[in-house]
Amino acid sequence: MSAHPAPAYTTPKGEVAALKKALGKDLLRAEEAHGEVALHVKREKLLGCMMILRDECAYQQLMEIAGVDWPERDPRFEVVYMLLSVTKNHRIRVHVTTDEATPVPSVTGIWPVANWLEREVYDMYGVLFAGHPDLRRILTDYGFAGHPQRKDFPLTGFVELRYSEEHKRVMYEPVTLAQDFRAFDFMSPWEGAEYALPGDEKGAGK
């Protein structure tokens, strides 16, 4: 019995070669590592590739869409689609690259579940999807500026977001700390502190 917590996962024999043949010239490269298959396809050919993977290669379900930001690359963004074949019990990833201005074809016509998934990638990374029926933010608030998952998104600022019961709406206000600054020594409670703690004097005479 394997000690690894993950379930046994292997690529069906000949699967990578079959995928390469099915996608043909639209496939830029295929990678297989750690039992996972990644297919990098041309962005403008994404819809055709997805139709082939669903109808001819039996990857029936779109499980997730993720964004990746590589600021040092050109184009900097990568959109990754996770597909599942319920008949083969196998998963693959499909990768396309894009930038801030070039939209990725929407796959909502193939998998309606992509509607919310593409909105999430747009909200977090600013990636546009051509043909999406309703490309709006989905996780951040109305009027939010920027895209939080970008590597260059600032981690600190001068305003904070909160809901005001008085005004019955979300408000941006200057950052305030709810409590005074506290110092932590991170010492083990089993070893004891090197300084006197309140209450130690009670046991001093014992």
Beta strands, then each sheet from edge to edge (+ up, - down):
strand 1: 27-33
strand 2: 36-41
strand 3: 61-69
strand 4: 77-85
strand 5: 90-98
strand 6: 104-105
strand 7: 129-130
strand 8: 159-164
strand 9: 169-174
sheet 1: 1+ 2- 5- 4+ 3-
sheet 2: 6+ 7+
sheet 3: 8+ 9-
end
